Amino acid sequence: MNAGLEIVWFDSLGAKSSCIAINIDGDECILIDPGAAAMQPSYPLPRQEKIVLRRKAVHRIRSVARRCSTIIITHYHYDHHILLSDKNLENENIYAGKKLYIKDPNKYINYSQWRRSRLFLEQILNSQNLRLNDFYVKPWQKRFPDPVDNLKYIHERNYGDYMVRRRELLLKGKQWFRKLVDYWKRNPWIKDNIVLPGNTRIFLGDGRKLRVGKTYIEIYPPWFHGIEYDKTGWVTPIYIVNKGYKIFYTSDLMGPIIEDYAYHIHDLSLDIVVVDGPPTYLYPYMFNKINLNRAIDNMIKIIDSKPEIIIYDHHLLRDANWRKHVRKVIDYARSNEVALVTAAEAIGEKPLIDKILEQTHSSNQNHRN
């Protein structure tokens, strides 16, 4: 398959990341979500090795960024964007001279990412001896529709005994959303289309459609980062048509968990789906069985659309037992002759977590013998 999709870094390679590049005609390329974070404490490697892998990921991202003219950032978690203050960039401004399409920092964003977005932009502006305050404007939007109101299929699922609890959570989520809306209305916004010296331009990406050469890119309006009213906020998935191939990059949908998102992905009749799996490393304490089953059923729905390949990675590959948790998905893809692989497998490697388990098993066997 010559779709121009390049795996830059993912969790299956040993550091938290979901970074791809789209190579188009000539030397042009588009970099999506240039970020990397060290694995969580439960990941079975010494802390220093996690730091080394994260450094390796940043160096790889930095190398690819040099040849890309366009960078898209879907949200402000540090496994999806790098701050210029990161010592592993070695004082290199990977955003200089680029067209940046960033998650709108003014709306459909939670408190944490609101602050992170401003830190990110502040560092870029400071590198040009500019101040963020000079790019503040008054909010230009007054009404903010509740995104759950536009979801259909989530209301058709039978959650059994969980229905009462689910209604309580949705009510609390609606209250949380209303408080966020008030926050967006009361605070200064950052303007769109910031032009900086050296041909750097910064656009608010949500809902934009653009062309880079012959490549069509649609940055989606915000989708929830996980469940309905997920406190981690929103992300902007990306639809790409490149060299005749239709590609969908989910960013962080955590499964996807929300049925409407899976149905939409199914209906696009894609060739390639780059999808983040459920965070089973948090199961069952911070990620419950109900939402795991939703994520599994939704992946089966996506498989039913028969894409040529599904890259199934991120979140999921932080868990030593990931295959066990999503066995139904793996088996269903195989029986339907759909290639479902991790990012590591897509480039001919074995996921690092699998290698670690094999080494641990071999060591235990030798110890017993």
C-alpha positions, 0 to 999 in steps of 0.5 A: 500500500502506497498511501504515503502514511509514515509511522513516526512513533507510537506506544508500541515502540516504548514511549507514549505517542500517536505521531504520524506523517503523511508524505505527499508529492515531492518532498512535502509532508504533513506531521500530525501530533508531534508529541511523546511522553515517558511510560507510566509507572506500571509499565514494566521497564526501569524509569531510566529506560523509559526516559531513554525511549522518550528521548529517542521518540522526540529525536525521531519526531524532530527529524521528521518535523524538519522536512514537513511544511505543515503540522497539526496538533489535535489536543494539548496532552504532552504525548501529542505535542512538544513544548519548545522548552523540552531539553531533548529538542536541543534548542531547535524550534521544530515549529519555525517556518511551518503552518500550524493547525492547532486545536482551538484553545478557546472553546471545547477545551477543558481547564488543563488543556486551556492552560497548556495551549497557552503555555505552548503558544507562549513559548513559540511567541517568546522565541520571536520576542513576542508576547501572548497577551498581544494576541488576545481578543474578546470571545467571538462566540456566544452560544456553545451547543452541548455536543451530547445533544447531537449524539444518536447511537449512544442512547440506543444501547442497553446498559442494563443495571448500569442505566441509572448510574449512567444517567447520573453521570450524564447529568453531572457531565452536563453541569460540568459542560455548562461551567466550562462554557461560562469559563470560555465566555469570561476569559480572553481568547487567542486570535486565529491566523497568527503570522510570525517572522520566518513564514510561521503561521498559526491557525485554529484547526477545529473544523478546517478543510485544507489542501496541501498539494493534491492531499485533502485534509479535514480536521474535524470539529471536537470529539470527546476524548473518551466517554461522553463529557470526558473530563480530559476534554476534546480532540480533533480527529483527522480525515485524509485523502492522499494518493487515492487512499482514504485515511482516518486518524482518531487521535484519542477516542479511547477505543473509540468508546462513543458509538456515534464516532464508530458509526461515522468512521464505519460509514466513511468506507476507509482504506486505512484507520489509525485508531487508538485503543482503549486504556486497558492499563487503567482497567478496572479501577479507572476504566470500567467493564461497560466502557471496555465492552463499548470499545470492543463492539465499536471496533467490530463495527469499524472492522465491518467496513473492511478497511485494508489495514487498521493500525490499532495502538496508543493507550492499549499498548501500555498494558502487558495484557492488552491482547487478552482484553481485546481478543474479541477484536483481534479474532474478529479482524482475522476472521474477516480478513482485515489486517489489524496491526500495531504501529510496531508491526506495521513497520516490521517490528514486535511491540516492545511490551510483547518483547518485555513479556517474552524476556521475563518469561524466558528469565523465569523459565531459566530461573526455575530450571 
